[in-house]
Amino acid sequence: MIEFKNVTKGYEKNKSEALKNVSLFIDKGEFVFLVGRSGAGKSTFIKLLLREIEATEGSVFINNFNVSKLSKKEIPFLRRKMGIVFQDFRLLENKSVYENVAYAMEIIGKSEKQIRKRVPLALDMVGLSHRMNHYPHELSGGEQQRVVIARAIINNPSILICDEPTGNLDPETSYEIISILEEINRRGTTIVVVTHDREIVDTMKKRVLTLEDGVLKVDDATGRYGYEV
Amino acid sequence: MKFSSIKTMPKNVIRDTMKSIERNNLMSIASVLSVIAALIILGIFLILTINVQEVTKDVESKLELKIFLQENFTDTQKETIQQALEKSDLIENVTFESSAEALDNFKSSLEDYAPLLNGYNSENNPMPASFIVRVTDPKDMEDVQTLAMSFKDQGVEYVRYGQEYVEALVSFNKFTNTLSIVVLAVLSMISIFIIYNTIKLTVFARRREIGIMKYVGATNAYIRAPFILEGTLLGLIGAIVAFLIIRITYYYILGLVGGNLFLPVDASLASPNAVMGQLIFFFLIYGGFIGAIGSVFAIRKFLDV
């Protein structure tokens, strides 16, 4: 569950705000696209969710917790409820596929036994079981992105945030990635996909939020890309 | 941090730390060397301080205060003064030396020249009777003197002790202490700065990893741990090597000098084993501490994501 209540974010005084009075509600288990031109406020939206930055005005709620009110010490625990998929993958080059996914569990203190049990399951889900012992540079872009997805869901987050997950991929691979995300969504995880990929948005027929100059312009439940290029 | 994460942490942390030291081996060696250099200089000052303290204590414990009595003191006066002295907290023990004993002691201290005093006997004994007082703390010498002088007209003639000597020792002791603290402060800053730079390189090399850790929900303590461990380890390695170098050198020099300390006073140095015990204790704490401090400063900036 994600809720923005009249959220405004300005980075510097006298400059126009990155987000202007945005209110929205994303329910548990939804699949939502967030679209908009560069500079429309998409990155700010994600950073607010991760509490990398704080809202200037208004409040952000995740699973009924007011994120703006979290102390610095609580931020890591907020992030454990969310999985994040980046456009540039951000895998550790010196670790194998298995280790990259296991790493996310090690960090939050899961036992060796739990790790050995869960990592193969997650890799199986993204269809990478056979590449478990390969290193990121030996994989194609689509495969790397699937490792990232496995890493993002390994700790069972309730929300999965994908920042341009298909930005560096060809159309065919992009569809593969999106269908993996759909599968994850079917199992109950809320998914927010920030994207430029008009074709995918139009074919998926999911809810689409459109940001324009920091304002939430369109909230379309049946999925059409919200602005003309 | 939850209990479960503490349990599995050490293994990952130790693994990451070892990898990191390996990766930065040149910088790591440089910072260990700088810790060694700093600690050797510090160690020299520390040994000096410990020994000066020991000599001071030794000399001080041998210092005594002599309260000379008037020629014609009465037994009542003697009793009153002795009781007053024995009651005081400042005084450890009091011995009475009659004029006859004083003459005998003087004679025996002259050894071969004792016959010089042959003309003196109990009839014309020039030596006054006295109380020989050992004080609990040499700093209280003056107070004890004041106490004794309060009996000025009730039997006490005058009081004598090595005032200038005590003061000189105490001030030399203070001087070496201050010098050690200044040296400690300057060298600490240098060592912390060097370790800070080493760890900053490590942090910089792993900044991507730190970013990922933050997004996956690692706590700051978890992220910090390997870096602090790395810094602490560098400090500890430096401390141990510096200690070994100092230990070997110190015993070597003691062996060369033998028992001859060239000291103008009759006092012994601190026992080498005790000095080394203090030194390794101090070095380990100090080495670990500056390593940890340097690392904490180095990583602080990178944690704000």
HADDOCK unambig.tbl for C-alpha pairs under 7 A between the chains (distance, minus, plus):
assign (segid A and resid 52 and name CA) (segid B and resid 305 and name CA) 5.90 0.50 0.50
assign (segid A and resid 76 and name CA) (segid B and resid 214 and name CA) 6.98 0.50 0.50
assign (segid A and resid 76 and name CA) (segid B and resid 217 and name CA) 4.15 0.50 0.50
assign (segid A and resid 76 and name CA) (segid B and resid 218 and name CA) 5.73 0.50 0.50
assign (segid A and resid 76 and name CA) (segid B and resid 219 and name CA) 5.48 0.50 0.50
assign (segid A and resid 77 and name CA) (segid B and resid 217 and name CA) 6.08 0.50 0.50
assign (segid A and resid 79 and name CA) (segid B and resid 215 and name CA) 6.42 0.50 0.50
assign (segid A and resid 79 and name CA) (segid B and resid 216 and name CA) 6.29 0.50 0.50
assign (segid A and resid 79 and name CA) (segid B and resid 217 and name CA) 4.89 0.50 0.50
assign (segid A and resid 80 and name CA) (segid B and resid 216 and name CA) 6.21 0.50 0.50
assign (segid A and resid 80 and name CA) (segid B and resid 217 and name CA) 4.97 0.50 0.50
assign (segid A and resid 92 and name CA) (segid B and resid 209 and name CA) 6.85 0.50 0.50
assign (segid A and resid 104 and name CA) (segid B and resid 216 and name CA) 6.14 0.50 0.50
assign (segid A and resid 107 and name CA) (segid B and resid 218 and name CA) 5.50 0.50 0.50
assign (segid A and resid 108 and name CA) (segid B and resid 5 and name CA) 5.97 0.50 0.50
assign (segid A and resid 108 and name CA) (segid B and resid 218 and name CA) 5.96 0.50 0.50
assign (segid A and resid 109 and name CA) (segid B and resid 4 and name CA) 5.61 0.50 0.50
assign (segid A and resid 109 and name CA) (segid B and resid 5 and name CA) 3.50 0.50 0.50
assign (segid A and resid 109 and name CA) (segid B and resid 6 and name CA) 6.95 0.50 0.50
assign (segid A and resid 109 and name CA) (segid B and resid 8 and name CA) 5.78 0.50 0.50
assign (segid A and resid 109 and name CA) (segid B and resid 9 and name CA) 6.67 0.50 0.50
assign (segid A and resid 110 and name CA) (segid B and resid 4 and name CA) 6.86 0.50 0.50
assign (segid A and resid 110 and name CA) (segid B and resid 5 and name CA) 6.68 0.50 0.50
assign (segid A and resid 111 and name CA) (segid B and resid 8 and name CA) 6.43 0.50 0.50
